[in-house]
Amino acid sequence: MIRLCPGSAPRRRLLAAAAGIAVTGLLAAGCGPVQAAAAGTARSGGPAPSGGPAPSGGPARSGGPAPFAGSTADCDSATTCYTPEQLQVAYGVRPLLERGIDGRGETVVLPELAETTLKPPAVSDLRQDMARFDSLFRLPAPRMRVVSTFSGAVSPWLAFGEEVLDAEMVHALAPRASLVILLVRSTSLDNTPNAVAAAVASLRIGSTLGGVMSISAAGQVGGEHCVTRAQTELVHAALRTAAARHVTVVAASGDIGAVGEPCSPIKALTGSGTFPPVKEVTLLASDPLVLGAGGTTLTASHKTGAWIGETAWGLPYGNPGSGFQGSGGGFSRLFARPRYQDGMPRTRAVRGVPDVSADANGHTGMALAISVGGGRYVIRDSGGTSASAPIWAAIIALADQYAGRHLGFVNPALYRIARSRCYHRAFHDITVGNNTAQFPPRTFTGYRAGPGWDAVTGLGSPDAQALVPLLAR
C-alpha cells in the first residue's frame, strides 16, 4: 500500500550563503513498502556477527597484512564479514535489484590515488580483485574504465586497499552501474596544496564523466583548519560546477571521530607518522554541496541479511591514537548552516556533518576480495567511512536509474523526507553511540547519536526500498 507523505508539496529553496545555488524540493511521493526486518525500532548495542555458511567456492582464510589501517577485531572471512547479498538485504537494496533497479545506465566516478609498482599484498591488480569478488559472490562482471588525465604515466589497474574497497562496495549494491576510476597523482594527499589541487581537478573532470562521484580518500582535503579561505572557495566553486551539472557528490566524513583528518591525509590513510589532533570536521564532507557520509556499526543476520540493529561507529571498534577511531562528525568552522538543515534537532548556526551514514565498522564490514599474487587472494573487511561513502553513492545511482535522470544535489530532498512521516521507513534512525576520539593522554569528547539528525550518523542509514522511490519522485 502506498501512503502519501504530508508536507511534500514541491517548493524552491535557497541554501545558505555558503551554498549559493537554487534547489528544487521533493515532489509529492508515497512511502514505499518496508522490509519486515527493518520495520522494528530496536537498536542493538554492539555488533555480534554470527557464523553462517560461506558461499560456495569461497576461499580459505589466508594470511597477509591488511590493505589499510583498521582494528585488530576486524572481520577477515566470508563468514564473519557480511556478504554483498547480506548487505543488499540489510539496506533494502535487494527488492530493487529483483525489479531490475541495479544501476544499469548509470556511472559512478571514483577518484583514486595512482599506484606505480605492483607490490602484493599491499598493491594488487583491480581487474583480478574484481574478478575474484564477482566469482565468489556471483555478481556480474563490472563495466570499468580508468581515466589517468592527471596522474601521468602509471600502471592504470594497480590498486591499494582503498581503491578495491570503493570499487567493490559500489559494485556490490549497484552491480550494473559503470565505474570510472579517476586517477590522481600518488602525491595528492601529501600536503594541503596538493590535496586541494587534486580535489578541484577531480571534481571538475569527474562531474563530466558520470552522475555520481564517491570520494573516500583521494579527493579529500583534511580538517577545516588546514585550508585557507581562498582554498575553500576553490573547492566550493568546483562543487558548484558539479551541482550545476546535476552530479551528486558523496564524501566520507572521516575516520577519527570528532577529530578532523590531518593536513597530510596520507598519514591517516597509511597509519604512518603522527599529527596534531584538532576537534573539527573534514573538508569535503563539511561543504554544504556535498552529501557527507558518516559511519555506523551494523548488526544484521549472517543467514538472511535481515537488519537487526545499528549504532554509531566509534571506540572500541577502532584504535586510540590512530586515524581509525570512529565516524567523523561535528560542526563546521567555515560554512553557515544550509537551509536544508533548518529545524533539525541538535543542529547549530553552522553546517553540521554528516548528512547520512552506513556501516563503517571493520568488525562488521563487507567482505572484500584482494589478490596477493600467485593466484591467491585474501578476504578483508570494508572499514571506515571509505565504505559508507560508496554505499551511498550506489544508493544514489539506483535512485538515478529509478528516476530516469540524474538527481544531482539530493541533500534538500533527503532532509525533506526526514521531516515527513516517511522518515522511519526510508532511514534507520541511529540513536545509540558517540564519536569520542582518544589520543592518550587526551580525550576529545565527541557527539552522541540521538533521534533524528545527529553529528555522528546524520539522518541515519538507508532503507533503499522506500528511500529510492521517494528520492526519485
Helices and strands as residue ranges (DSSP letters): E 3-4, E 12-14, E 22-24, E 30-31, G 36-38, H 84-90, H 94-98, E 107-113, E 124-125, H 126-137, E 143-147, E 158-159, H 161-173, E 178-184, H 192-206, E 212-215, E 222-223, G 224-226, H 229-244, E 248-252, H 266-270, E 282-283, E 291-300, E 307-312, E 330-336, G 339-341, E 350-353, E 356-359, G 362-364, E 367-373, E 376-381, H 385-403, H 411-419, H 423-426, E 427-428, E 437-439, E 442-444, E 461-462, H 464-472
